[in-house]
């Protein structure tokens, strides 16, 4: 998927966590910084890794100056609406700690992935 090119596969659709063009200014800036740093466009796992760390950083910041595991666990359990670079741009955790962030449907047009808007 790196580079989001797949020639000759018109008409196929896939589910994906990342809109290749970004879904807002923040996700587009992330993609530009990633490409500047690595020389390649970010793939889904780069965005997932960044997003997971955003959730943890936010929870740590809310856990106090000397958080314990239990402190962090309680804050993570209450985590909602954290800005991320995957899905629809926000992540919340369900009661069983599964993340909810949304998924895009992509189609292939002219050898490139394009988010289906409707």
N, C-alpha and C positions, 0 to 999 in steps of 0.2 A: 504494500500500500504506500510505501514511502514515495512521495512525489505525486501521489494520487493519479497516476497514469495507468491505464489498462486498455491499450488499443484493441479494437475489434470486438468489444463486448457490449455493444449498444443494446439497450433495452433491458439490461439486467439491473436489479435493485438490491441493495444490501442495507442492513441496519448498522449504524455507526455512531460512536459517541462524540465525534468531532465534526463540525462543519468545516470543510477544507478551507473555505475563505474566511472563517471566523464569523461569529454571530453578533459581535459588538466591538467597540473600539478596544476594549481590554483584551479580548481574545485575538484580535488582529495584531495588536502590539506584541502579545506573547509570541505569536507565530513569527513576526519580524525579528524579535530579539533572538529567538531560538535559531532561526536561519543565519543570522549574523554571527552567532557564537559557534555554530556547528557546521555551517555550510550546506545544511539540508533542511527541508521543510519538516516541521514536527509531525510525527505520526501519532496515532491514538494513544500509545503508551506514554509518550512524552507528556501529553496533556493530562492523562490520568495520574501520572506520578506527581506532576506539579499540583494538580487539584487535591490529591490526598494530603500532600504536605500543607496546603492552604488550610484544610480542615483541622489538621493537627496543630498548626501554628496558632490558629484562632482559639482552639480549645486550651492550649497551653497559656496563652495570654490571659484567658479568663479564669485559669485555675489558681491564681495567686502566685506570690513570689517563691515559695518553696513547695510546689505541688507534690503530693504523693500519687501513687497509682490510683487510689480510690478517688482522690480529688479529680484527676484527669478523667477517669471513667464516668464520674457523675456529670462533668461538663460535656463530655462527648455524648452521653445519653440525651442531653438537652440541646444538642447542636441542631440548628435549623438555618436555612437560607444563607449558607456561606457562599460567597462569590467564587466560582470555579471556572475552568477553561474547557469543561466538557459538557455534553448535554445541552440544556437550555440556560446554562450559566449560573445556576444555584444548586446547592447540595444540602439536603437535610437527611437525618438518619431516622429510620423507622424504630419502633420499639425494640425490635430484635437486632438493631444496629446495622441493618442493610442500608446502603446509601441510595437515595433517590435523586436523580439528576436529569433524567430524560435521555432520549436517543433519537438521532436523526435517521430518516430514510434517505439514502443517496441513490441517484441513478447515474448512468454513464452516458455522457453526451460528448461526442467528438473525442473520445479517448480519455476524458477527465471525469472525475466524480463531481456531481452537482447536487446540492441539497434539494429535495423535493419540498416545495413551499406549500402546496395545497394538496 
